[in-house]
Amino acid sequence: GAEGEKREVAGLLRGAYTRMSMHKYASNVVEKSLRCGTVPERTGIIAEIIDGASFTLDAEMGEGEAAEGLHGVAVSPLVAIMVHPYGNYVVQRMVEYGSTEQQARIREKIALLESGLGKGRFGKHILASLQETAPASPTSPRGTTIILDPAPVGVMAS
């Protein structure tokens, strides 16, 4: 559609990007919005997911044994979509198209959750994507090394 129509649709979707990220077809809309949106639109979409209010995933989890202990547990929108079959692709696009500050915040959150993400199928997708998009450092070429488990401040790594 025309640029004006795209901007209007983007405005109408504001506030729904997190839930859309966890839907088979709507997640594609979020990904395309990140790919094709203006810088302010991208920033807004990512901010909505990073800074959104925590919520429970009760409806999405179903009633299986694996979900039993997690009902009623509130999670941040970023965490919810990181471990979701469709949402993890949205997180990968967020890292790809976010501002430098947003990318750093996403990488920080992923670093805190690395051990748990590595155990899940969809979390592994995000970790692999970060390996590919790791910023270059003076000692390593782009994409070969990423440190996701930094030592806490004041603690020396061994």
C-alpha angles and dihedrals in degrees: 000000000000119000092251091054091050091051090049092051091047089053092049092052094052109122094024102072096099095053091041089055089065096052123090098233102021090057087065088057090052091049092049091047089055092046098045105024126106118262092259091049092050091047090050095049092049093044089052090056098039096044101031124124118270118255140175124259095212096129094045094047100056122200103294124134092255091057096046098097095039101061111117094016110132119220134183116258091246092054091046094055095039091067097037123105092235100022095062089068090053090053090052090054090047090057090046098049105024125109117266090259093049092048090052092050092050092047089048092053091046090050090055091052099037098116092051094042091052090060095056127072095231095041088057089059090057093046091050091048091052090051088057095046099041111140116250118259128196091255102040133045119239115289101011103095135025125170108214099166107059119181114254116261110279094020119104117224116232 
